[in-house]
Structures are given as structure tokens and as C-alpha cells.
Amino acid sequence: STCRENETYPSWFSSLLNEISKPYFIDKTVNDMYALCPYSSPVIVKAFKDHLNTTPIKYLTNLKMTYAKNLLMATDYNTLDICTRIGYASLSHFNHVFKEFYGITPSQYRKKSKIIISD
């Protein structure tokens, strides 16, 4: 029996996932992701659904939020700087998405993580 985690993706899809996880891509959009691929957006959307059970937008947002979380923990960049670095034009939108992901705002997250680190 094969484990689903060992599933091999089509090579174009593996390449795409590899490319969008690189640091330079963190401020890009889903349309930038589509532009990397020789396939149409419906084909790409279907690949994300079939292989990862998510959408390209959710996948990209997850990468961005993970990156933002790491910057909040490891740097002194302010929230606006982090927001801009990951490609959000609006601080309020970034705060909203972050809170949807983690249940707290970026500044609350930073306070909480600093307390944990300093213990």
C-alpha cells in the first residue's frame, strides 16, 4: 500500500511548488504563480485540489502567513514592513488575514512569542 505522502506530483507541479516556496516569491500574487506555468489556471487549480486538497490562493496565503509569523518572531520589523515584504498593499487586510489564520493579530502574536522566548 502506498502512503499518500509519498505520492509523486507531476514534475511541472513539483517545480511550481519549489519555485513559489523560494524567498523571492513571497511578495508575489497567484497570477504571478500562474505565469510561471505552461498550463492554464484551471489546470493549476485542479492540480492543487487533487494533490494538496487546497487552492492556489490558500496555498500561497499559507506560505505568506508562515513567513510573516517567522518575521514577527525573529526580527524587529514592524507590522507594516512585514505586510509590505509579503506583498500586501493594505495593513488592515494583512492583519485580517493573519488573524483568520492564527486567531490573534500580528502584534498580539509578537507579544506572545516574545514572552515565550524570554522565559
Contact map, one row per residue, 1 for C-alpha under 8 A:
11100000000000000000000000000000000000000000000000000000000000000000000000000000000000000000000000000000000000000000000
11110110000000000000000000000000000000000000000000000000000000000000000000000000000000000000000000000000000000000000000
11111110000000000000000000000000000000000000000000000000000000000000000000000000000000000000000000000000000000000000000
01111110000000000000000000000000000000000000000000000000000000000000000000000000000000000000000000000000000000000000000
00111110000000000000000000000000000000000000000000000000000000000000000000000000000000000000000000000000000000000000000
01111111000000000000000000000000000000000000000000000000000000000000000000000000000000000000000000000000000000000000000
01111111100000000000000000000000000000000000000000000000000000000000000000000000000000000000000000000000000000000000000
00000111110000000000000000000000000000000000000000000000000000000000000000000000000000000000000000000000000000000000000
00000011111011000000000000000000000000000000000000100000000000000000000000000000000000000000000000000000000000000000000
00000001111111000000000000000000000000000000000000000000000000000000000000000000000000000000000000000000000000000000000
00000000111111100000000000000000000000000000000000000000000000000000000000000000000000000000000000000000000000000000000
00000000011111110000000000000000000010000000000000000000000000000000000000000000000000000000000000000000000000000000000
00000000111111111000000000000000000000000000001000000000000000000000000000000000000000000000000000000000000000000000000
00000000111111111100000000000000000000000000000000000000000000000000000000000000000000000000000000000000000000000000000
00000000001111111110000000000000000000000000000000000000000000000000000000000000000000000000000000000000000000000000000
00000000000111111111000000000000100110000000000000000000000000000000000000000000000000000000000000000000000000000000000
00000000000011111111100000000000000000000000000000000000000000000000000000000000000000000000000000000000000000000000000
00000000000001111111110000000000000000000000000000000000000000000000000000000000000000000000000000000000000000000000000
00000000000000111111110010000000000000000000000000000000000000000000000000000000000000000000000000000000000000000000000
00000000000000011111110011000000100000000000000000000000000100000000000000000000000000000000000000000000000000000000000
00000000000000001111111011000000000000000000000000000000000000100000000000000000000000000000000000000000000000000000000
00000000000000000111111111000000000000000000000000000000000000000000000000000000000000000000000000000000000000000000000
00000000000000000000111111000000000000000000000000000000000000000000000000000000000000000000000000000000000000000000000
00000000000000000000011111100000000000000000000000000000000000000000000000000000000000000000000000000000000000000000000
00000000000000000011111111110000000000000000000000000000000000000000000000000000000000000000000000000000000000000000000
00000000000000000001111111110000000000000000000000000000000000110010000000000000000011100000000000000000000000000000000
00000000000000000000000111111000000000000000000000000000000000010000000000000000000111110000000000000000000000000000000
00000000000000000000000011111101100000000000000000000000000000000000000000000000000001100000000000000000000000000000000
00000000000000000000000000111111100000000000000000000000000100000000000000000000000000100000000000000000000000000000000
00000000000000000000000000011111110000000000000000000001100100000000000000000000000000000000000000000000000000000000000
00000000000000000000000000001111111000000000000000000000000000000000000000000000000000000000000000000000000000000000000
00000000000000000000000000011111111100000000000000000000000000000000000000000000000000000000000000000000000000000000000
00000000000000010001000000011111111110000000000000000000000000000000000000000000000000000000000000000000000000000000000
00000000000000000000000000000111111110111001000000000000000000000000000000000000000000000000000000000000000000000000000
00000000000000000000000000000011111111000000000000000000000000000000000000000000000000000000000000000000000000000000000
00000000000000010000000000000001111111000000000000000000000000000000000000000000000000000000000000000000000000000000000
00000000000100010000000000000000111111110000000000000000000000000000000000000000000000000000000000000000000000000000000
00000000000000000000000000000000001111110000000000000000000000000000000000000000000000000000000000000000000000000000000
00000000000000000000000000000000010011111011000000000000000000000000000000000000000000000000000000000000000000000000000
00000000000000000000000000000000010011111111000000000000000000000000000000000000000000000000000000000000000000000000000
00000000000000000000000000000000010000111111100000000000000000000000000000000000000000000000000000000000000000000000000
00000000000000000000000000000000000000011111110000000000000000000000000000000000000000000000000000000000000000000000000
00000000000000000000000000000000000000111111111000000000000000000000000000000000000000000000000000000000000000000000000
00000000000000000000000000000000010000111111111100000001000000000000000000000000000000000000000000000000000000000000000
00000000000000000000000000000000000000001111111110000011000000000000000000000000000000000000000000000000000000000000000
00000000000000000000000000000000000000000111111111000000000000000000000000000000000000000000000000000000000000000000000
00000000000010000000000000000000000000000011111111110000000000000000000000000000000000000000000000000000000000000000000
00000000000000000000000000000000000000000001111111111111000000000000000000000000000000000000000000000000000000000000000
00000000000000000000000000000000000000000000111111111110000000000000000000000000000000000000000000000000000000000000000
00000000000000000000000000000000000000000000011111111000000000000000000000000000000000000000000000000000000000000000000
00000000100000000000000000000000000000000000001111111000000000000000000000000000000000000000000000000000000000000000000
00000000000000000000000000000000000000000000001111111100000000000000000000000000000000000000000000000000000000000000000
00000000000000000000000000000000000000000000000111111110000000000000000000000000000000000000000000000000000000000000000
00000000000000000000000000000000000000000000000110011111011000000000000000000000000000000000000000000000000000000000000
00000000000000000000000000000000000000000000100110001111111000000000000000000000000000000000000000000000000000000000000
00000000000000000000000000000100000000000001100100000111111100000000000000000000000000000000000000000000000000000000000
00000000000000000000000000000100000000000000000000000011111110000000000000000000000000000000000000000000000000000000000
00000000000000000000000000000000000000000000000000000111111111000000000000000000000000000000000000000000000000000000000
00000000000000000000000000000000000000000000000000000111111111100000000000000000000000000000000000000000000000000000000
00000000000000000001000000001100000000000000000000000001111111110000000000000000000000000000000000000000000000000000000
00000000000000000000000000000000000000000000000000000000111111111000000000000000000000000000000000000000000000000000000
00000000000000000000000000000000000000000000000000000000011111111100000000000000000000000000000000000000000000000000000
00000000000000000000100001000000000000000000000000000000001111111110000000000000000000000000000000000000000000000000000
00000000000000000000000001100000000000000000000000000000000111111111000000000000000001000000000000000000000000000000000
00000000000000000000000000000000000000000000000000000000000011111111100000000000000000000000000001001000000000000000000
00000000000000000000000000000000000000000000000000000000000001111111110000000000000000000000000000000000000000000000000
00000000000000000000000001000000000000000000000000000000000000111111111000000000000001000000000000000000000000000000000
00000000000000000000000000000000000000000000000000000000000000011111111100000000011001000000000000000000000000000000000
00000000000000000000000000000000000000000000000000000000000000001111111110000000000000000000000000000000010010000000000
00000000000000000000000000000000000000000000000000000000000000000111111111000000000000000000000000000000000000000000000
00000000000000000000000000000000000000000000000000000000000000000011111111111000010000000000000000000000000000000000000
00000000000000000000000000000000000000000000000000000000000000000001111111111010010000000000000000000000010011000000000
00000000000000000000000000000000000000000000000000000000000000000000111111100000000000000000000000000000000001001100000
00000000000000000000000000000000000000000000000000000000000000000000011111110000000000000000000000000000000000000000000
00000000000000000000000000000000000000000000000000000000000000000000001111111000000000000000000000000000000000000000000
00000000000000000000000000000000000000000000000000000000000000000000001101111100000000000000000000000000000000000000000
00000000000000000000000000000000000000000000000000000000000000000000001100111110110000000000000000000000000000000000000
00000000000000000000000000000000000000000000000000000000000000000000000000011111110000000000000000000000000000000000000
00000000000000000000000000000000000000000000000000000000000000000000000100001111111000000010000000000000011000000000000
00000000000000000000000000000000000000000000000000000000000000000000000000000111111100000010000000000000000000000000000
00000000000000000000000000000000000000000000000000000000000000000000000000001111111110000000000000000000000000000000000
00000000000000000000000000000000000000000000000000000000000000000001001100001111111111000000000000000000000000000000000
00000000000000000000000000000000000000000000000000000000000000000001000000000011111111111110010000000000000000000000000
00000000000000000000000000100000000000000000000000000000000000000000000000000001111111111000000000000000000000000000000
00000000000000000000000001100000000000000000000000000000000000000000000000000000111111110000000000000000000000000000000
00000000000000000000000001110000000000000000000000000000000000010011000000000000011111110000000000000000000000000000000
00000000000000000000000001111000000000000000000000000000000000000000000000000000001111111000000000000000000000000000000
00000000000000000000000000100000000000000000000000000000000000000000000000000000001111111110110000000000000000000000000
00000000000000000000000000000000000000000000000000000000000000000000000000000000001100111110000000000000000000000000000
00000000000000000000000000000000000000000000000000000000000000000000000000000000001000011111110000000000000000000000000
00000000000000000000000000000000000000000000000000000000000000000000000000000011001000011111111000000000000000000000000
00000000000000000000000000000000000000000000000000000000000000000000000000000000000000000111111100000000000000000000000
00000000000000000000000000000000000000000000000000000000000000000000000000000000000000010111111110000000000000000000000
00000000000000000000000000000000000000000000000000000000000000000000000000000000001000010111111111000000000000000000000
00000000000000000000000000000000000000000000000000000000000000000000000000000000000000000011111111100000110000000000000
00000000000000000000000000000000000000000000000000000000000000000000000000000000000000000001111111110000100000000000000
00000000000000000000000000000000000000000000000000000000000000000000000000000000000000000000111111111000000000000000000
00000000000000000000000000000000000000000000000000000000000000001000000000000000000000000000011111111111110000000000000
00000000000000000000000000000000000000000000000000000000000000000000000000000000000000000000001111111111110000000000000
00000000000000000000000000000000000000000000000000000000000000000000000000000000000000000000000111111111000000000000000
00000000000000000000000000000000000000000000000000000000000000001000000000000000000000000000000011111110000000000000000
00000000000000000000000000000000000000000000000000000000000000000000000000000000000000000000000001111111100000000000000
00000000000000000000000000000000000000000000000000000000000000000000000000000000000000000000000001111111100000000000000
00000000000000000000000000000000000000000000000000000000000000000000000000000000000000000000000001110111110110000000000
00000000000000000000000000000000000000000000000000000000000000000000000000000000000000000000001101100111111110000000000
00000000000000000000000000000000000000000000000000000000000000000000100100000010000000000000001001100001111111000000000
00000000000000000000000000000000000000000000000000000000000000000000000000000010000000000000000000000000111111100000000
00000000000000000000000000000000000000000000000000000000000000000000000000000000000000000000000000000001111111110000000
00000000000000000000000000000000000000000000000000000000000000000000100100000000000000000000000000000001111111111000000
00000000000000000000000000000000000000000000000000000000000000000000000110000000000000000000000000000000011111111100000
00000000000000000000000000000000000000000000000000000000000000000000000000000000000000000000000000000000001111111110000
00000000000000000000000000000000000000000000000000000000000000000000000000000000000000000000000000000000000111111111000
00000000000000000000000000000000000000000000000000000000000000000000000010000000000000000000000000000000000011111111100
00000000000000000000000000000000000000000000000000000000000000000000000010000000000000000000000000000000000001111111110
00000000000000000000000000000000000000000000000000000000000000000000000000000000000000000000000000000000000000111111111
00000000000000000000000000000000000000000000000000000000000000000000000000000000000000000000000000000000000000011111111
00000000000000000000000000000000000000000000000000000000000000000000000000000000000000000000000000000000000000001111111
00000000000000000000000000000000000000000000000000000000000000000000000000000000000000000000000000000000000000000111111
00000000000000000000000000000000000000000000000000000000000000000000000000000000000000000000000000000000000000000011111
